[in-house]
């Protein structure tokens, strides 16, 4: 198991390098630069040239990337051009809000999604099955941005049950969690349902029926457990999706977090902050995938034996 983990960890190195190249090139190919946000209207070209040289923007892109990557491997994300603070400090201040929001949304969507998927599998091809899956599939097509606005309008503005914005207490977290979590329920439910129906066709299920084990116990105690492998894989991939979804939702609900920091920095063309935020999101996806692979290997030894 240790050798399997080591191999999977080594595979992340080229992925990380590729991610850094993509992030750097995308940011620097976008029109505009942070110097324009620093300078006032009417500033001299000499002043702009001096600032470009100060922050290294007068260097070729390859040189700029090499400098950034060299600092990156040393744990230095650089300094924010507009906010004048270390990028690592800004991320450390905002990341806990995003992690709390994303974790709560992940737990919510997983619990509800697995429950719905299990109920649908137990009632296969019935009206209840079709209606349940139809409702959640229809709900998953609603854009999270629009859903967040509707929740603010109904539950915060009209009914006054929850705060409109901020992150002062747990009540301010309810609507953002629902907005992000509802979008992920459908996928978890579908994967759970398909995995359980596939497990229900295995020979051990026929043996349990022959022993007189109740249908409810077979599904909830045995089939559901065997169906967890693809669900665990999905959850690892959903970690990055949840944090990515928090980017827009934090902005909609005016919450502090990585998403709000990213959007603000994008508007200001603050390259170091944008690169740092995108890098954190990319690392979250990589670690989520790694975690899913490790859990899969622990649950099913055939996977790590096949890789070996």
TAGI-V786148 format. One record per helix or strand of 2 or more residues. SS is the DSSP state (helix for helix, strand for strand). FROM is the first residue (numbers start at 1). LEN is the number of residues. Records with the same first field share a line. If there is no record, write none. Layout:
SS->FROM-LEN ; FROM-LEN
This chain:
helix->2-28 ; 35-4 ; 45-10 ; 61-12 ; 87-36 ; 127-14 ; 144-15 ; 171-29 ; 203-8 ; 215-12 ; 228-25 ; 258-11 ; 271-29 ; 301-7
